[in-house]
Amino acid sequence: MAPKKVQDVTDTQAAVEELRAALDTVGIVFPSLRLDPASPGLQLVELGRVRADVAVHLARALQRGATE
């Protein structure tokens, strides 16, 4: 299967909001999800830390998505 083409994202805040919305659809919350204030020129997104149960939930959601 060919990888999906990734849209060129230049608006970091939009990327954060899109990720937050996607995570929300599978019931996952990253409390620290935000723009990385230390490197605005690099357009980095800070994912932060999550509990182990959230990490497992994320892994399972990704695995389900990979099989679709």
C-alpha positions as CSV (number, residue, x, y, z in Angstrom):
1,M,0.0,0.0,0.0
2,A,1.4,3.4,-0.9
3,P,1.7,5.9,1.9
4,K,-0.9,8.7,2.0
5,K,0.3,12.0,0.7
6,V,0.8,14.4,3.6
7,Q,-0.4,17.9,3.1
8,D,2.3,20.6,3.4
9,V,1.6,22.2,6.7
10,T,3.0,25.7,7.3
11,D,0.5,26.9,9.9
12,T,1.7,25.2,13.1
13,Q,-1.3,26.3,15.1
14,A,-3.6,24.7,12.5
15,A,-1.5,21.5,12.7
16,V,-1.9,21.5,16.5
17,E,-5.7,22.0,16.2
18,E,-6.0,19.3,13.5
19,L,-4.1,16.8,15.7
20,R,-6.1,17.7,18.8
21,A,-9.4,17.2,16.8
22,A,-8.1,13.8,15.4
23,L,-7.1,12.6,18.9
24,D,-10.5,13.7,20.2
25,T,-12.3,11.6,17.7
26,V,-10.7,8.5,19.3
27,G,-11.1,9.7,22.8
28,I,-7.4,10.7,23.4
29,V,-6.3,13.9,25.2
30,F,-2.7,15.1,25.2
31,P,-2.9,17.7,28.0
32,S,0.4,19.4,26.9
33,L,-0.3,19.5,23.2
34,R,0.8,23.0,22.0
35,L,3.1,24.9,19.9
36,D,6.8,24.6,21.0
37,P,7.5,28.1,22.3
38,A,11.3,27.5,22.3
39,S,11.6,27.1,18.6
40,P,9.0,29.1,16.6
41,G,11.1,29.1,13.5
42,L,11.2,25.3,13.3
43,Q,7.4,25.0,13.5
44,L,7.7,22.2,16.2
45,V,4.6,20.8,18.0
46,E,5.1,19.9,21.7
47,L,3.2,16.7,22.4
48,G,4.2,16.5,26.1
49,R,3.9,13.6,28.4
50,V,1.0,11.2,28.8
51,R,0.0,8.4,31.2
52,A,0.7,4.9,30.1
53,D,-3.0,4.1,29.5
54,V,-3.2,7.0,27.1
55,A,-0.1,5.8,25.3
56,V,-1.7,2.3,24.9
57,H,-5.0,3.9,23.7
58,L,-3.0,5.9,21.1
59,A,-1.1,2.8,20.0
60,R,-4.3,0.8,19.5
61,A,-6.0,3.7,17.6
62,L,-3.0,3.9,15.3
63,Q,-3.0,0.2,14.8
64,R,-6.7,0.2,13.9
65,G,-6.1,3.1,11.4
66,A,-3.2,1.2,9.8
67,T,-5.4,-1.7,9.0
68,E,-8.2,0.4,7.4
